[in-house]
Amino acid sequence: MKEPLLQQGEGTDAMGAMPSTSSPSYATRTSVQAAFDHFASHVTRWAGSPGMFCAALLMVLAWAVTGPIFHFSENWQLVINTGTTIVTFLMVFLIQQSQNKDSVAIHLKLNELLAANRHASNRMIGIEDLDEQDLREVASFYVRLAERARQAGRDKCAHSIDEEGMSASAMDAHRPAHAREAVAVLGAGCSGREGAL
Protein backbone atom coordinates (compact mmCIF):
# COMPACT_ATOMS: atom_id res chain seq x y z
CA MET A 1 0.00 0.00 0.00
CA LYS A 2 1.56 3.27 -1.13
CA GLU A 3 1.07 6.19 1.25
CA PRO A 4 0.27 9.67 -0.11
CA LEU A 5 3.11 12.17 -0.04
CA LEU A 6 2.60 15.82 0.85
CA GLN A 7 4.19 18.43 -1.36
CA GLN A 8 6.74 20.76 0.29
CA GLY A 9 4.29 23.67 0.19
CA GLU A 10 1.58 21.74 2.07
CA GLY A 11 3.02 22.12 5.55
CA THR A 12 5.82 19.57 5.32
CA ASP A 13 9.28 19.94 6.76
CA ALA A 14 12.51 19.82 4.78
CA MET A 15 13.56 16.39 3.58
CA GLY A 16 15.41 14.55 6.33
CA ALA A 17 14.65 17.18 8.97
CA MET A 18 13.05 16.31 12.27
CA PRO A 19 9.48 17.62 11.93
CA SER A 20 8.30 20.08 14.53
CA THR A 21 5.53 18.88 16.81
CA SER A 22 3.06 21.35 15.32
CA SER A 23 3.75 20.37 11.72
CA PRO A 24 1.13 18.37 9.80
CA SER A 25 3.93 16.27 8.34
CA TYR A 26 4.78 14.92 11.79
CA ALA A 27 1.49 13.06 11.84
CA THR A 28 2.21 11.33 8.51
CA ARG A 29 4.26 8.19 8.76
CA THR A 30 5.94 6.18 6.05
CA SER A 31 6.82 2.51 6.30
CA VAL A 32 10.54 3.39 6.12
CA GLN A 33 10.24 5.80 9.07
CA ALA A 34 8.26 3.25 11.06
CA ALA A 35 10.79 0.48 10.37
CA PHE A 36 13.76 2.71 11.26
CA ASP A 37 12.07 3.93 14.44
CA HIS A 38 11.30 0.36 15.49
CA PHE A 39 14.86 -0.77 14.71
CA ALA A 40 16.45 2.23 16.49
CA SER A 41 14.33 1.70 19.60
CA HIS A 42 15.28 -1.97 19.87
CA VAL A 43 18.98 -1.42 19.19
CA THR A 44 19.34 1.46 21.66
CA ARG A 45 17.54 -0.52 24.38
CA TRP A 46 19.73 -3.53 23.63
CA ALA A 47 22.96 -1.49 23.46
CA GLY A 48 22.18 0.17 26.79
CA SER A 49 21.66 -3.10 28.63
CA PRO A 50 24.08 -4.38 31.29
CA GLY A 51 24.63 -7.58 29.27
CA MET A 52 25.76 -5.63 26.23
CA PHE A 53 28.12 -3.54 28.33
CA CYS A 54 29.65 -6.70 29.79
CA ALA A 55 30.01 -8.21 26.29
CA ALA A 56 31.79 -5.06 25.05
CA LEU A 57 34.04 -5.04 28.10
CA LEU A 58 34.95 -8.70 27.52
CA MET A 59 35.78 -7.95 23.88
CA VAL A 60 38.12 -5.13 24.90
CA LEU A 61 39.77 -7.34 27.54
CA ALA A 62 40.20 -10.16 25.00
CA TRP A 63 41.76 -7.69 22.57
CA ALA A 64 44.14 -6.41 25.28
CA VAL A 65 45.15 -9.95 26.27
CA THR A 66 46.04 -10.82 22.66
CA GLY A 67 48.40 -7.84 22.47
CA PRO A 68 51.55 -9.80 23.43
CA ILE A 69 50.60 -12.59 21.02
CA PHE A 70 50.52 -10.15 18.10
CA HIS A 71 53.50 -8.16 19.50
CA PHE A 72 51.29 -5.07 19.83
CA SER A 73 51.48 -4.65 16.06
CA GLU A 74 49.79 -1.96 14.03
CA ASN A 75 47.29 -4.51 12.69
CA TRP A 76 46.40 -5.48 16.26
CA GLN A 77 45.71 -1.80 17.09
CA LEU A 78 43.84 -1.32 13.82
CA VAL A 79 41.33 -4.05 14.75
CA ILE A 80 40.05 -2.23 17.85
CA ASN A 81 40.27 1.22 16.25
CA THR A 82 38.28 0.18 13.19
CA GLY A 83 35.71 -1.81 15.16
CA THR A 84 34.99 0.91 17.69
CA THR A 85 34.88 3.63 15.03
CA ILE A 86 32.31 1.76 12.95
CA VAL A 87 30.12 0.92 15.95
CA THR A 88 30.30 4.48 17.28
CA PHE A 89 29.50 5.99 13.88
CA LEU A 90 26.39 3.83 13.42
CA MET A 91 25.19 4.20 17.01
CA VAL A 92 25.20 8.01 16.74
CA PHE A 93 22.33 7.87 14.24
CA LEU A 94 20.33 5.32 16.21
CA ILE A 95 20.71 7.20 19.48
CA GLN A 96 19.82 10.49 17.78
CA GLN A 97 16.61 8.94 16.40
CA SER A 98 15.63 7.77 19.88
CA GLN A 99 16.42 11.18 21.38
CA ASN A 100 14.43 12.96 18.66
CA LYS A 101 11.42 10.76 19.39
CA ASP A 102 11.72 11.33 23.15
CA SER A 103 12.08 15.08 22.62
CA VAL A 104 8.97 15.25 20.42
CA ALA A 105 7.01 13.15 22.93
CA ILE A 106 7.98 15.50 25.77
CA HIS A 107 7.02 18.56 23.70
CA LEU A 108 3.64 17.03 22.88
CA LYS A 109 2.98 16.20 26.53
CA LEU A 110 3.94 19.72 27.59
CA ASN A 111 1.77 21.18 24.83
CA GLU A 112 -1.17 19.14 26.13
CA LEU A 113 -0.58 20.39 29.68
CA LEU A 114 -0.43 23.98 28.44
CA ALA A 115 -3.57 23.56 26.35
CA ALA A 116 -5.48 21.92 29.21
CA ASN A 117 -4.50 24.38 31.95
CA ARG A 118 -6.79 27.40 31.94
CA HIS A 119 -4.15 29.57 33.67
CA ALA A 120 -1.38 28.76 31.16
CA SER A 121 -0.74 30.78 28.03
CA ASN A 122 -1.44 28.98 24.76
CA ARG A 123 1.31 31.11 23.23
CA MET A 124 3.81 28.79 24.89
CA ILE A 125 2.63 25.87 22.73
CA GLY A 126 5.18 25.13 20.04
CA ILE A 127 7.72 27.54 21.54
CA GLU A 128 10.51 25.15 20.56
CA ASP A 129 10.19 26.53 17.02
CA LEU A 130 11.54 29.94 18.12
CA ASP A 131 15.18 30.81 17.57
CA GLU A 132 17.63 31.10 20.47
CA GLN A 133 17.38 34.89 20.83
CA ASP A 134 13.59 34.73 21.07
CA LEU A 135 13.87 31.97 23.68
CA ARG A 136 16.25 34.19 25.69
CA GLU A 137 13.65 36.98 25.63
CA VAL A 138 10.97 34.57 26.86
CA ALA A 139 13.36 33.36 29.57
CA SER A 140 13.83 36.96 30.75
CA PHE A 141 10.07 37.20 31.30
CA TYR A 142 10.22 34.14 33.52
CA VAL A 143 13.06 35.69 35.50
CA ARG A 144 10.77 38.64 36.19
CA LEU A 145 7.91 36.29 37.10
CA ALA A 146 10.21 34.48 39.55
CA GLU A 147 11.18 37.82 41.10
CA ARG A 148 7.49 38.74 41.44
CA ALA A 149 6.84 35.40 43.17
CA ARG A 150 9.74 36.00 45.58
CA GLN A 151 8.38 39.45 46.43
CA ALA A 152 4.90 38.01 47.03
CA GLY A 153 6.35 35.76 49.74
CA ARG A 154 3.84 33.28 51.12
CA ASP A 155 1.02 34.70 49.01
CA LYS A 156 0.72 32.01 46.34
CA CYS A 157 -0.64 33.40 43.09
CA ALA A 158 -0.62 31.85 39.64
CA HIS A 159 1.23 33.96 37.09
CA SER A 160 1.51 33.66 33.33
CA ILE A 161 3.71 35.20 30.69
CA ASP A 162 0.56 36.95 29.43
CA GLU A 163 0.67 39.16 32.55
CA GLU A 164 4.17 40.41 31.77
CA GLY A 165 3.07 42.28 28.68
CA MET A 166 4.95 40.27 26.08
CA SER A 167 3.04 40.86 22.90
CA ALA A 168 1.76 37.91 20.90
CA SER A 169 3.44 39.33 17.81
CA ALA A 170 6.84 39.20 19.53
CA MET A 171 6.54 35.47 20.10
CA ASP A 172 4.84 34.77 16.78
CA ALA A 173 7.22 36.81 14.64
CA HIS A 174 9.72 33.99 14.14
CA ARG A 175 7.37 31.08 14.65
CA PRO A 176 6.74 29.07 11.44
CA ALA A 177 3.32 29.55 9.84
CA HIS A 178 2.12 26.04 10.73
CA ALA A 179 2.96 26.66 14.41
CA ARG A 180 1.07 30.00 14.41
CA GLU A 181 -1.96 28.27 12.87
CA ALA A 182 -1.89 25.49 15.49
CA VAL A 183 -1.81 28.00 18.36
CA ALA A 184 -4.57 30.07 16.73
CA VAL A 185 -6.80 26.99 16.43
CA LEU A 186 -6.25 26.11 20.10
CA GLY A 187 -6.93 29.69 21.16
CA ALA A 188 -10.12 29.89 19.09
CA GLY A 189 -11.66 27.00 21.03
CA CYS A 190 -10.98 28.60 24.41
CA SER A 191 -13.61 31.27 24.77
CA GLY A 192 -13.56 32.61 28.28
CA ARG A 193 -10.41 30.73 29.16
CA GLU A 194 -7.92 32.72 31.16
CA GLY A 195 -4.50 32.71 29.56
CA ALA A 196 -5.75 31.89 26.07
CA LEU A 197 -4.03 33.81 23.32
Secondary structure by P-SEA (a helix, b strand, c coil): cbbbbbccccccccccccccccccccccccaaaaaaaaaaaaaaaaaacaaaaaaaaaaaaaaaaacccccccaaaaaaaaaaaaaaaaaaaaaaaaaaaaaaaaaaaaaaaaaaacccccccccccccccaaaaaaaaaaaaaaaaaaaaaccbbbbbcccccccccccccccccaaaaaaaaaaaaacccccccc
